[in-house]
Amino acid sequence: MKAVFRQQGWKLCVADTLHSAVAQLRKTPVAVVITERILPQGDWKDVLARTRDLPRPPLLVVTARHADDYLWAEVLNWGGHDVLVQPLRESEVVRVLQHAFGIRRSAASG
């Protein structure tokens, strides 16, 4: 996926833990956070809860090997942006992230 980000001109920051991700986000705000459904120290809901307190909360995209309608509805109802199925397909990643970045640009200009 690094190549996709490079081709699109997007910056990719990676964090190994939820704690380090939140610390990074406090220093350098981002428009979108991509997280796996299940993490070593929790899950995507923990990421959402920790990022909501940021001055400019990022949109949240959840990835999962088994992304069913229930997960998709749950992510949207909790305030997430979208769900991507693993293995990630380049076209889907680009579509979802372009949409998210468009929402961010609109919010910043409006």
Sequence and secondary structure as in RCSB ss.txt:
>XXXX:A:sequence
MKAVFRQQGWKLCVADTLHSAVAQLRKTPVAVVITERILPQGDWKDVLARTRDLPRPPLLVVTARHADDYLWAEV
LNWGGHDVLVQPLRESEVVRVLQHAFGIRRSAASG
>XXXX:A:secstr
 HHHHHHHT      SSHHHHHHHHHHS  SEEEEESEETTEEHHHHHHHHHTSSS  EEEEEESS  HHHHHHH
HHHT  EEEESS  HHHHHHHHHHHHHHHHHHHH 
